[in-house]
């Protein structure tokens, strides 16, 4: 029967996708990064920085774009040329992104601009679909190409968020160049700069992007060039070396850092499957000794629950602190992501016999005696003082083997890098708690290094972190059946459901 065949297909799909993810190994010694297994490549960056929130990313991106001389390649889930990268300054100082790219082309005869956007963005993503389908005035230039990427399975998304400049600088993370992404670390509920086209203010949003140069930038450009070839059929030639588009005034967080690149691709046409990002997640979480810090838009995948459950059950395991989005948008997201998120939280809470789990969402006072929530769009994992991963991969099923993803990770090799990773974690938590990083450092010292104790000591203001209800209640008995069809592990062919199964 067809119903039975559907169930068999779902089971087989789950096995096939997860079988390609190497099993996590809990290490007492040795590196986390294993090129060819949990990352595609490790390449050196002379400089690397983490850009917290859209205002920082967009401003530094604009500065880097203005330094471009030969090539700008943008690969994304969505793109909207009408956005301004610095809406907090006058339009004469920072024009919309599309016209900015056009003006750069007119100034620089050797510059070429290419933009590749997920084809379904025209109906699914928040940016304006008209310019993606029909074009816009700023696109009318012989050295500018905007292409829609149709090289993906049914229901799959091209989800990578990459900008490469002169093959010498690369931005990678969770932010697309589209509407409703810009925000400052204040995340004010009523910030008048955060306007939609209809004049209303969109919700506060928190996200992260990493910028790297050197060989790491070349390697990320290679990923983007590969995607361009799959999406358009055109093979690009890397730009010659010699330019330095690093944003003026941006102080690097890391110097001479090895950058790991981990990808997710479904097997599709000439494209082989890649499941490095999920393997890296498993290995990083398994390696934690003291603290796991996660920022996630979605955390629903059972494989993440498996490894976190083992770590929480271990008497000597790490603290686990998760900051993620609370409010869902629409019934489908609530059913698939909200319900499965809460189910996973309850599962982890039940095995947390040592009190080392906290799952929060951030809130901001709305000036009327209430509060509004901050959308967490970042995809971050920090393990102890040794590992940080930033990218496009959510902790849900489809980021295992259906959507195209790309993440960047750093594993500390020096004491200075260790301090930088800890400082990044503390700075992020300080932002959510509305305290200074120095205040968080002091609270951490006062509580013998316990991140949970430091958060609870400082989490007393009207802006701060709220515990998910699933941390305390039993919740409704809502079955998970059916949600796998909306959050699948890998591609499937609908016609295969009607084919006779071989005995």
Secondary structure by P-SEA (a helix, b strand, c coil): caaaaaaaaaaaaaaaaaaaccccccccccccccccccccbbbbbcbbbbbccaaaaaaaaaaaaaacccbbbbbcccccccccccccccccccccaaaaaaaaaaacccbbbbbbcccccccccccccccccccccccccccbbbbbbcccccccccbbbbbbccccbbbbccccccccccccccccccccccccccccccccccbbbbbbccaaaaaaaaaaaaaaaaaccccccccccccccccccccccccbbbbbbbbcccccccbbbbcaaaaaaaaaaaacccbbbbbccccccaaaaaaaaaaaacccbbbbbbbbbccccccccccccaaaaaaaaaaaaaacccccbbbbbbbbbcccccbbbbbbccbbbbccccccccccccccccccccccbbbbbbccccaaaaaaaaaaaaaaaaaaacccaaaaaaaaaaacccaaaaaaaacccccccccccccccccccccccccccccccbbbbcccccccccc
